[in-house]
């Protein structure tokens, strides 16, 4: 599909046995042309980054790999404002799951 980006991350062992760095993932919530967006940055590689909002709505990408040199921006698809989303946004990733 034109304009669509696909990405996969491959691991050569069971996740729990890999030396995954404890990344610090930082979300920045803003409104751009009427669309609420979240831009994620990190200090170390973060795998299976998953944004979660306590209210209604969803994100244009629900799981992605985040690298220090490549911020990722996703759209929030719902009725909350940028301020509401920022207050109740939780970000999970693989290294913080075990």
Jmol script that loads the backbone (N, CA, C; Angstrom):
load data "model"
ATOM      1  N   UNK A   1       0.837  -1.166   0.000  1.00  0.00           N
ATOM      2  CA  UNK A   1       0.000   0.000   0.000  1.00  0.00           C
ATOM      3  C   UNK A   1       0.888   1.237   0.000  1.00  0.00           C
ATOM      4  N   UNK A   2       0.655   2.118  -0.911  1.00  0.00           N
ATOM      5  CA  UNK A   2       1.464   3.320  -1.030  1.00  0.00           C
ATOM      6  C   UNK A   2       1.286   4.222   0.188  1.00  0.00           C
ATOM      7  N   UNK A   3       2.408   4.715   0.706  1.00  0.00           N
ATOM      8  CA  UNK A   3       2.376   5.610   1.853  1.00  0.00           C
ATOM      9  C   UNK A   3       2.276   4.903   3.196  1.00  0.00           C
ATOM     10  N   UNK A   4       2.211   3.583   3.186  1.00  0.00           N
ATOM     11  CA  UNK A   4       2.113   2.817   4.427  1.00  0.00           C
ATOM     12  C   UNK A   4       3.495   2.292   4.794  1.00  0.00           C
ATOM     13  N   UNK A   5       3.840   2.409   6.054  1.00  0.00           N
ATOM     14  CA  UNK A   5       5.129   1.947   6.552  1.00  0.00           C
ATOM     15  C   UNK A   5       4.922   0.680   7.363  1.00  0.00           C
ATOM     16  N   UNK A   6       5.707  -0.344   7.061  1.00  0.00           N
ATOM     17  CA  UNK A   6       5.674  -1.587   7.811  1.00  0.00           C
ATOM     18  C   UNK A   6       7.044  -1.802   8.443  1.00  0.00           C
ATOM     19  N   UNK A   7       7.063  -2.263   9.688  1.00  0.00           N
ATOM     20  CA  UNK A   7       8.335  -2.526  10.359  1.00  0.00           C
ATOM     21  C   UNK A   7       8.187  -3.744  11.257  1.00  0.00           C
ATOM     22  N   UNK A   8       9.225  -4.551  11.294  1.00  0.00           N
ATOM     23  CA  UNK A   8       9.275  -5.712  12.173  1.00  0.00           C
ATOM     24  C   UNK A   8      10.586  -5.693  12.929  1.00  0.00           C
ATOM     25  N   UNK A   9      10.581  -6.214  14.143  1.00  0.00           N
ATOM     26  CA  UNK A   9      11.788  -6.363  14.935  1.00  0.00           C
ATOM     27  C   UNK A   9      11.952  -7.833  15.249  1.00  0.00           C
ATOM     28  N   UNK A  10      13.135  -8.366  14.973  1.00  0.00           N
ATOM     29  CA  UNK A  10      13.393  -9.786  15.163  1.00  0.00           C
ATOM     30  C   UNK A  10      14.362  -9.987  16.316  1.00  0.00           C
ATOM     31  N   UNK A  11      14.073 -10.954  17.184  1.00  0.00           N
ATOM     32  CA  UNK A  11      14.952 -11.306  18.294  1.00  0.00           C
ATOM     33  C   UNK A  11      15.391 -12.751  18.120  1.00  0.00           C
ATOM     34  N   UNK A  12      16.653 -13.037  18.432  1.00  0.00           N
ATOM     35  CA  UNK A  12      17.169 -14.393  18.220  1.00  0.00           C
ATOM     36  C   UNK A  12      17.128 -15.268  19.468  1.00  0.00           C
ATOM     37  N   UNK A  13      16.366 -14.858  20.462  1.00  0.00           N
ATOM     38  CA  UNK A  13      16.232 -15.645  21.682  1.00  0.00           C
ATOM     39  C   UNK A  13      14.944 -15.228  22.387  1.00  0.00           C
ATOM     40  N   UNK A  14      14.629 -15.912  23.455  1.00  0.00           N
ATOM     41  CA  UNK A  14      13.469 -15.585  24.267  1.00  0.00           C
ATOM     42  C   UNK A  14      13.717 -14.217  24.923  1.00  0.00           C
ATOM     43  N   UNK A  15      12.719 -13.363  24.902  1.00  0.00           N
ATOM     44  CA  UNK A  15      12.880 -11.993  25.391  1.00  0.00           C
ATOM     45  C   UNK A  15      13.513 -11.919  26.768  1.00  0.00           C
ATOM     46  N   UNK A  16      13.082 -12.762  27.688  1.00  0.00           N
ATOM     47  CA  UNK A  16      13.553 -12.682  29.073  1.00  0.00           C
ATOM     48  C   UNK A  16      15.040 -13.005  29.211  1.00  0.00           C
ATOM     49  N   UNK A  17      15.622 -13.665  28.218  1.00  0.00           N
ATOM     50  CA  UNK A  17      17.052 -13.992  28.284  1.00  0.00           C
ATOM     51  C   UNK A  17      17.919 -12.930  27.608  1.00  0.00           C
ATOM     52  N   UNK A  18      17.316 -11.973  26.976  1.00  0.00           N
ATOM     53  CA  UNK A  18      18.079 -10.950  26.268  1.00  0.00           C
ATOM     54  C   UNK A  18      18.462  -9.810  27.212  1.00  0.00           C
ATOM     55  N   UNK A  19      19.633  -9.225  27.008  1.00  0.00           N
ATOM     56  CA  UNK A  19      20.052  -8.096  27.846  1.00  0.00           C
ATOM     57  C   UNK A  19      19.422  -6.788  27.347  1.00  0.00           C
ATOM     58  N   UNK A  20      18.154  -6.618  27.608  1.00  0.00           N
ATOM     59  CA  UNK A  20      17.442  -5.430  27.136  1.00  0.00           C
ATOM     60  C   UNK A  20      17.734  -4.233  28.031  1.00  0.00           C
ATOM     61  N   UNK A  21      18.071  -3.097  27.440  1.00  0.00           N
ATOM     62  CA  UNK A  21      18.329  -1.906  28.257  1.00  0.00           C
ATOM     63  C   UNK A  21      17.032  -1.352  28.840  1.00  0.00           C
ATOM     64  N   UNK A  22      17.135  -0.750  30.006  1.00  0.00           N
ATOM     65  CA  UNK A  22      15.974  -0.086  30.618  1.00  0.00           C
ATOM     66  C   UNK A  22      15.856   1.308  30.017  1.00  0.00           C
ATOM     67  N   UNK A  23      15.015   1.417  29.033  1.00  0.00           N
ATOM     68  CA  UNK A  23      14.864   2.678  28.305  1.00  0.00           C
ATOM     69  C   UNK A  23      13.945   3.632  29.057  1.00  0.00           C
ATOM     70  N   UNK A  24      14.206   4.907  28.886  1.00  0.00           N
ATOM     71  CA  UNK A  24      13.336   5.944  29.415  1.00  0.00           C
ATOM     72  C   UNK A  24      12.576   6.542  28.221  1.00  0.00           C
ATOM     73  N   UNK A  25      11.323   6.156  28.081  1.00  0.00           N
ATOM     74  CA  UNK A  25      10.499   6.611  26.960  1.00  0.00           C
ATOM     75  C   UNK A  25       9.727   7.848  27.394  1.00  0.00           C
ATOM     76  N   UNK A  26       9.808   8.901  26.587  1.00  0.00           N
ATOM     77  CA  UNK A  26       9.162  10.165  26.909  1.00  0.00           C
ATOM     78  C   UNK A  26       8.122  10.514  25.847  1.00  0.00           C
ATOM     79  N   UNK A  27       6.860  10.667  26.248  1.00  0.00           N
ATOM     80  CA  UNK A  27       5.836  11.103  25.295  1.00  0.00           C
ATOM     81  C   UNK A  27       5.657  12.621  25.333  1.00  0.00           C
ATOM     82  N   UNK A  28       5.447  13.214  24.181  1.00  0.00           N
ATOM     83  CA  UNK A  28       5.100  14.636  24.094  1.00  0.00           C
ATOM     84  C   UNK A  28       3.767  14.726  23.360  1.00  0.00           C
ATOM     85  N   UNK A  29       2.740  15.206  24.048  1.00  0.00           N
ATOM     86  CA  UNK A  29       1.395  15.290  23.489  1.00  0.00           C
ATOM     87  C   UNK A  29       1.151  16.709  22.995  1.00  0.00           C
ATOM     88  N   UNK A  30       0.662  16.832  21.772  1.00  0.00           N
ATOM     89  CA  UNK A  30       0.368  18.153  21.205  1.00  0.00           C
ATOM     90  C   UNK A  30      -0.750  18.025  20.178  1.00  0.00           C
ATOM     91  N   UNK A  31      -1.334  19.163  19.831  1.00  0.00           N
ATOM     92  CA  UNK A  31      -2.349  19.207  18.787  1.00  0.00           C
ATOM     93  C   UNK A  31      -1.738  19.868  17.558  1.00  0.00           C
ATOM     94  N   UNK A  32      -1.818  19.186  16.429  1.00  0.00           N
ATOM     95  CA  UNK A  32      -1.277  19.687  15.167  1.00  0.00           C
ATOM     96  C   UNK A  32      -2.404  19.695  14.144  1.00  0.00           C
ATOM     97  N   UNK A  33      -2.773  20.875  13.680  1.00  0.00           N
ATOM     98  CA  UNK A  33      -3.864  21.017  12.698  1.00  0.00           C
ATOM     99  C   UNK A  33      -5.140  20.316  13.162  1.00  0.00           C
ATOM    100  N   UNK A  34      -5.470  20.454  14.443  1.00  0.00           N
ATOM    101  CA  UNK A  34      -6.690  19.880  14.991  1.00  0.00           C
ATOM    102  C   UNK A  34      -6.591  18.414  15.364  1.00  0.00           C
ATOM    103  N   UNK A  35      -5.450  17.779  15.115  1.00  0.00           N
ATOM    104  CA  UNK A  35      -5.257  16.355  15.416  1.00  0.00           C
ATOM    105  C   UNK A  35      -4.343  16.207  16.629  1.00  0.00           C
ATOM    106  N   UNK A  36      -4.804  15.475  17.654  1.00  0.00           N
ATOM    107  CA  UNK A  36      -3.961  15.211  18.823  1.00  0.00           C
ATOM    108  C   UNK A  36      -2.947  14.140  18.438  1.00  0.00           C
ATOM    109  N   UNK A  37      -1.681  14.446  18.687  1.00  0.00           N
ATOM    110  CA  UNK A  37      -0.605  13.526  18.361  1.00  0.00           C
ATOM    111  C   UNK A  37       0.299  13.341  19.567  1.00  0.00           C
ATOM    112  N   UNK A  38       0.957  12.189  19.599  1.00  0.00           N
ATOM    113  CA  UNK A  38       1.944  11.916  20.638  1.00  0.00           C
ATOM    114  C   UNK A  38       3.248  11.550  19.938  1.00  0.00           C
ATOM    115  N   UNK A  39       4.314  12.269  20.277  1.00  0.00           N
ATOM    116  CA  UNK A  39       5.630  11.949  19.753  1.00  0.00           C
ATOM    117  C   UNK A  39       6.437  11.315  20.876  1.00  0.00           C
ATOM    118  N   UNK A  40       6.972  10.134  20.613  1.00  0.00           N
ATOM    119  CA  UNK A  40       7.737   9.378  21.603  1.00  0.00           C
ATOM    120  C   UNK A  40       9.223   9.461  21.283  1.00  0.00           C
ATOM    121  N   UNK A  41      10.018   9.695  22.306  1.00  0.00           N
ATOM    122  CA  UNK A  41      11.469   9.656  22.195  1.00  0.00           C
ATOM    123  C   UNK A  41      12.000   8.745  23.300  1.00  0.00           C
ATOM    124  N   UNK A  42      13.241   8.306  23.144  1.00  0.00           N
ATOM    125  CA  UNK A  42      13.841   7.399  24.113  1.00  0.00           C
ATOM    126  C   UNK A  42      15.337   7.607  24.184  1.00  0.00           C
ATOM    127  N   UNK A  43      15.929   7.229  25.300  1.00  0.00           N
ATOM    128  CA  UNK A  43      17.378   7.311  25.453  1.00  0.00           C
ATOM    129  C   UNK A  43      18.081   6.027  25.036  1.00  0.00           C
ATOM    130  N   UNK A  44      17.336   4.914  25.022  1.00  0.00           N
ATOM    131  CA  UNK A  44      17.877   3.603  24.635  1.00  0.00           C
ATOM    132  C   UNK A  44      16.807   2.889  23.813  1.00  0.00           C
ATOM    133  N   UNK A  45      17.186   1.867  23.043  1.00  0.00           N
ATOM    134  CA  UNK A  45      16.161   1.154  22.267  1.00  0.00           C
ATOM    135  C   UNK A  45      15.041   0.630  23.168  1.00  0.00           C
ATOM    136  N   UNK A  46      13.809   0.803  22.697  1.00  0.00           N
ATOM    137  CA  UNK A  46      12.627   0.313  23.425  1.00  0.00           C
ATOM    138  C   UNK A  46      11.779  -0.491  22.445  1.00  0.00           C
ATOM    139  N   UNK A  47      11.441  -1.702  22.831  1.00  0.00           N
ATOM    140  CA  UNK A  47      10.727  -2.615  21.946  1.00  0.00           C
ATOM    141  C   UNK A  47       9.291  -2.827  22.425  1.00  0.00           C
ATOM    142  N   UNK A  48       8.408  -3.013  21.495  1.00  0.00           N
ATOM    143  CA  UNK A  48       6.982  -3.203  21.777  1.00  0.00           C
ATOM    144  C   UNK A  48       6.443  -2.056  22.641  1.00  0.00           C
ATOM    145  N   UNK A  49       6.759  -0.836  22.244  1.00  0.00           N
ATOM    146  CA  UNK A  49       6.245   0.340  22.943  1.00  0.00           C
ATOM    147  C   UNK A  49       4.740   0.389  22.723  1.00  0.00           C
ATOM    148  N   UNK A  50       4.004   0.521  23.809  1.00  0.00           N
ATOM    149  CA  UNK A  50       2.548   0.458  23.756  1.00  0.00           C
ATOM    150  C   UNK A  50       1.951   1.621  24.548  1.00  0.00           C
ATOM    151  N   UNK A  51       1.388   2.634  23.861  1.00  0.00           N
ATOM    152  CA  UNK A  51       0.714   3.711  24.582  1.00  0.00           C
ATOM    153  C   UNK A  51      -0.685   3.276  25.007  1.00  0.00           C
ATOM    154  N   UNK A  52      -1.091   3.692  26.184  1.00  0.00           N
ATOM    155  CA  UNK A  52      -2.420   3.344  26.674  1.00  0.00           C
ATOM    156  C   UNK A  52      -3.037   4.566  27.355  1.00  0.00           C
ATOM    157  N   UNK A  53      -4.277   4.847  26.987  1.00  0.00           N
ATOM    158  CA  UNK A  53      -5.003   5.986  27.555  1.00  0.00           C
ATOM    159  C   UNK A  53      -6.151   5.439  28.392  1.00  0.00           C
ATOM    160  N   UNK A  54      -6.345   6.011  29.585  1.00  0.00           N
ATOM    161  CA  UNK A  54      -7.385   5.551  30.486  1.00  0.00           C
ATOM    162  C   UNK A  54      -8.796   5.879  30.031  1.00  0.00           C
ATOM    163  N   UNK A  55      -8.946   6.773  29.071  1.00  0.00           N
ATOM    164  CA  UNK A  55     -10.267   7.144  28.562  1.00  0.00           C
ATOM    165  C   UNK A  55     -10.596   6.412  27.272  1.00  0.00           C
ATOM    166  N   UNK A  56     -11.570   6.936  26.559  1.00  0.00           N
ATOM    167  CA  UNK A  56     -11.988   6.354  25.287  1.00  0.00           C
ATOM    168  C   UNK A  56     -10.999   6.729  24.184  1.00  0.00           C
ATOM    169  N   UNK A  57     -10.922   5.896  23.168  1.00  0.00           N
ATOM    170  CA  UNK A  57     -10.087   6.201  22.013  1.00  0.00           C
ATOM    171  C   UNK A  57      -8.999   5.162  21.822  1.00  0.00           C
ATOM    172  N   UNK A  58      -8.239   5.377  20.755  1.00  0.00           N
ATOM    173  CA  UNK A  58      -7.144   4.464  20.433  1.00  0.00           C
ATOM    174  C   UNK A  58      -6.050   5.260  19.728  1.00  0.00           C
ATOM    175  N   UNK A  59      -4.970   4.575  19.386  1.00  0.00           N
ATOM    176  CA  UNK A  59      -3.846   5.214  18.721  1.00  0.00           C
ATOM    177  C   UNK A  59      -3.659   4.621  17.334  1.00  0.00           C
ATOM    178  N   UNK A  60      -3.098   5.415  16.429  1.00  0.00           N
ATOM    179  CA  UNK A  60      -2.901   4.956  15.050  1.00  0.00           C
ATOM    180  C   UNK A  60      -1.877   3.828  14.964  1.00  0.00           C
ATOM    181  N   UNK A  61      -1.033   3.684  15.968  1.00  0.00           N
ATOM    182  CA  UNK A  61      -0.099   2.558  16.052  1.00  0.00           C
ATOM    183  C   UNK A  61      -0.041   2.150  17.514  1.00  0.00           C
ATOM    184  N   UNK A  62      -0.335   0.907  17.796  1.00  0.00           N
ATOM    185  CA  UNK A  62      -0.462   0.467  19.182  1.00  0.00           C
ATOM    186  C   UNK A  62       0.756  -0.288  19.703  1.00  0.00           C
ATOM    187  N   UNK A  63       1.730  -0.572  18.856  1.00  0.00           N
ATOM    188  CA  UNK A  63       2.929  -1.276  19.297  1.00  0.00           C
ATOM    189  C   UNK A  63       4.030  -1.047  18.269  1.00  0.00           C
ATOM    190  N   UNK A  64       5.152  -0.507  18.729  1.00  0.00           N
ATOM    191  CA  UNK A  64       6.215  -0.180  17.789  1.00  0.00           C
ATOM    192  C   UNK A  64       7.569  -0.219  18.485  1.00  0.00           C
ATOM    193  N   UNK A  65       8.621  -0.282  17.685  1.00  0.00           N
ATOM    194  CA  UNK A  65       9.990  -0.205  18.175  1.00  0.00           C
ATOM    195  C   UNK A  65      10.422   1.252  18.133  1.00  0.00           C
ATOM    196  N   UNK A  66      11.086   1.690  19.189  1.00  0.00           N
ATOM    197  CA  UNK A  66      11.523   3.079  19.301  1.00  0.00           C
ATOM    198  C   UNK A  66      13.031   3.102  19.505  1.00  0.00           C
ATOM    199  N   UNK A  67      13.716   3.859  18.668  1.00  0.00           N
ATOM    200  CA  UNK A  67      15.169   3.985  18.749  1.00  0.00           C
ATOM    201  C   UNK A  67      15.541   5.421  19.122  1.00  0.00           C
ATOM    202  N   UNK A  68      16.687   5.627  19.799  1.00  0.00           N
ATOM    203  CA  UNK A  68      17.076   6.974  20.228  1.00  0.00           C
ATOM    204  C   UNK A  68      17.173   7.981  19.078  1.00  0.00           C
ATOM    205  N   UNK A  69      17.542   7.533  17.914  1.00  0.00           N
ATOM    206  CA  UNK A  69      17.726   8.451  16.789  1.00  0.00           C
ATOM    207  C   UNK A  69      16.470   8.634  15.939  1.00  0.00           C
ATOM    208  N   UNK A  70      15.374   7.954  16.287  1.00  0.00           N
ATOM    209  CA  UNK A  70      14.178   7.982  15.448  1.00  0.00           C
ATOM    210  C   UNK A  70      12.898   8.133  16.268  1.00  0.00           C
ATOM    211  N   UNK A  71      12.484   9.353  16.582  1.00  0.00           N
ATOM    212  CA  UNK A  71      11.208   9.545  17.288  1.00  0.00           C
ATOM    213  C   UNK A  71      10.052   8.962  16.474  1.00  0.00           C
ATOM    214  N   UNK A  72       9.018   8.541  17.166  1.00  0.00           N
ATOM    215  CA  UNK A  72       7.812   8.013  16.519  1.00  0.00           C
ATOM    216  C   UNK A  72       6.631   8.879  16.937  1.00  0.00           C
ATOM    217  N   UNK A  73       5.843   9.320  15.941  1.00  0.00           N
ATOM    218  CA  UNK A  73       4.641  10.108  16.211  1.00  0.00           C
ATOM    219  C   UNK A  73       3.424   9.298  15.820  1.00  0.00           C
ATOM    220  N   UNK A  74       2.460   9.210  16.735  1.00  0.00           N
ATOM    221  CA  UNK A  74       1.199   8.510  16.460  1.00  0.00           C
ATOM    222  C   UNK A  74       0.040   9.481  16.678  1.00  0.00           C
ATOM    223  N   UNK A  75      -1.033   9.255  15.966  1.00  0.00           N
ATOM    224  CA  UNK A  75      -2.254  10.037  16.145  1.00  0.00           C
ATOM    225  C   UNK A  75      -3.097   9.398  17.225  1.00  0.00           C
ATOM    226  N   UNK A  76      -3.730  10.234  18.040  1.00  0.00           N
ATOM    227  CA  UNK A  76      -4.734   9.758  18.991  1.00  0.00           C
ATOM    228  C   UNK A  76      -6.085   9.884  18.296  1.00  0.00           C
ATOM    229  N   UNK A  77      -6.830   8.806  18.273  1.00  0.00           N
ATOM    230  CA  UNK A  77      -8.129   8.766  17.607  1.00  0.00           C
ATOM    231  C   UNK A  77      -9.210   8.650  18.672  1.00  0.00           C
ATOM    232  N   UNK A  78      -9.718   9.778  19.101  1.00  0.00           N
ATOM    233  CA  UNK A  78     -10.725   9.810  20.144  1.00  0.00           C
ATOM    234  C   UNK A  78     -11.141  11.242  20.412  1.00  0.00           C
ATOM    235  N   UNK A  79     -11.930  11.429  21.463  1.00  0.00           N
ATOM    236  CA  UNK A  79     -12.511  12.738  21.763  1.00  0.00           C
ATOM    237  C   UNK A  79     -11.742  13.538  22.809  1.00  0.00           C
ATOM    238  N   UNK A  80     -10.760  12.960  23.458  1.00  0.00           N
ATOM    239  CA  UNK A  80     -10.027  13.665  24.521  1.00  0.00           C
ATOM    240  C   UNK A  80      -9.167  14.780  23.940  1.00  0.00           C
ATOM    241  N   UNK A  81      -8.945  15.801  24.743  1.00  0.00           N
ATOM    242  CA  UNK A  81      -8.046  16.886  24.357  1.00  0.00           C
ATOM    243  C   UNK A  81      -6.601  16.444  24.604  1.00  0.00           C
ATOM    244  N   UNK A  82      -5.666  17.224  24.101  1.00  0.00           N
ATOM    245  CA  UNK A  82      -4.252  16.929  24.334  1.00  0.00           C
ATOM    246  C   UNK A  82      -3.937  16.942  25.831  1.00  0.00           C
ATOM    247  N   UNK A  83      -4.501  17.897  26.574  1.00  0.00           N
ATOM    248  CA  UNK A  83      -4.256  17.956  28.018  1.00  0.00           C
ATOM    249  C   UNK A  83      -4.813  16.729  28.737  1.00  0.00           C
ATOM    250  N   UNK A  84      -6.023  16.313  28.369  1.00  0.00           N
ATOM    251  CA  UNK A  84      -6.619  15.124  28.990  1.00  0.00           C
ATOM    252  C   UNK A  84      -5.792  13.882  28.681  1.00  0.00           C
ATOM    253  N   UNK A  85      -5.357  13.763  27.441  1.00  0.00           N
ATOM    254  CA  UNK A  85      -4.552  12.606  27.055  1.00  0.00           C
ATOM    255  C   UNK A  85      -3.233  12.599  27.823  1.00  0.00           C
ATOM    256  N   UNK A  86      -2.577  13.731  27.906  1.00  0.00           N
ATOM    257  CA  UNK A  86      -1.295  13.814  28.608  1.00  0.00           C
ATOM    258  C   UNK A  86      -1.420  13.426  30.079  1.00  0.00           C
ATOM    259  N   UNK A  87      -2.534  13.779  30.707  1.00  0.00           N
ATOM    260  CA  UNK A  87      -2.737  13.477  32.132  1.00  0.00           C
ATOM    261  C   UNK A  87      -2.941  11.989  32.396  1.00  0.00           C
ATOM    262  N   UNK A  88      -3.500  11.268  31.442  1.00  0.00           N
ATOM    263  CA  UNK A  88      -3.863   9.866  31.706  1.00  0.00           C
ATOM    264  C   UNK A  88      -3.231   8.906  30.703  1.00  0.00           C
ATOM    265  N   UNK A  89      -2.043   9.248  30.209  1.00  0.00           N
ATOM    266  CA  UNK A  89      -1.326   8.414  29.251  1.00  0.00           C
ATOM    267  C   UNK A  89      -0.293   7.571  29.981  1.00  0.00           C
ATOM    268  N   UNK A  90      -0.304   6.286  29.721  1.00  0.00           N
ATOM    269  CA  UNK A  90       0.693   5.369  30.267  1.00  0.00           C
ATOM    270  C   UNK A  90       1.412   4.734  29.088  1.00  0.00           C
ATOM    271  N   UNK A  91       2.721   4.584  29.212  1.00  0.00           N
ATOM    272  CA  UNK A  91       3.517   3.984  28.141  1.00  0.00           C
ATOM    273  C   UNK A  91       4.221   2.745  28.679  1.00  0.00           C
ATOM    274  N   UNK A  92       3.997   1.633  28.015  1.00  0.00           N
ATOM    275  CA  UNK A  92       4.634   0.366  28.377  1.00  0.00           C
ATOM    276  C   UNK A  92       5.640  -0.015  27.301  1.00  0.00           C
ATOM    277  N   UNK A  93       6.666  -0.790  27.687  1.00  0.00           N
ATOM    278  CA  UNK A  93       7.563  -1.379  26.692  1.00  0.00           C
ATOM    279  C   UNK A  93       8.171  -2.652  27.277  1.00  0.00           C
ATOM    280  N   UNK A  94       8.769  -3.434  26.401  1.00  0.00           N
ATOM    281  CA  UNK A  94       9.197  -4.778  26.740  1.00  0.00           C
ATOM    282  C   UNK A  94      10.120  -4.839  27.965  1.00  0.00           C
ATOM    283  N   UNK A  95      11.132  -4.006  28.022  1.00  0.00           N
ATOM    284  CA  UNK A  95      12.101  -4.096  29.136  1.00  0.00           C
ATOM    285  C   UNK A  95      11.470  -3.780  30.482  1.00  0.00           C
ATOM    286  N   UNK A  96      10.351  -3.078  30.502  1.00  0.00           N
ATOM    287  CA  UNK A  96       9.673  -2.779  31.767  1.00  0.00           C
ATOM    288  C   UNK A  96       8.602  -3.801  32.117  1.00  0.00           C
ATOM    289  N   UNK A  97       8.484  -4.852  31.315  1.00  0.00           N
ATOM    290  CA  UNK A  97       7.405  -5.812  31.551  1.00  0.00           C
ATOM    291  C   UNK A  97       7.825  -7.006  32.408  1.00  0.00           C
ATOM    292  N   UNK A  98       9.117  -7.126  32.687  1.00  0.00           N
ATOM    293  CA  UNK A  98       9.572  -8.241  33.530  1.00  0.00           C
ATOM    294  C   UNK A  98      10.749  -7.825  34.366  1.00  0.00           C
TER     295      UNK A  98
END
end "model"
wireframe off; spacefill off
backbone 0.3
color backbone group
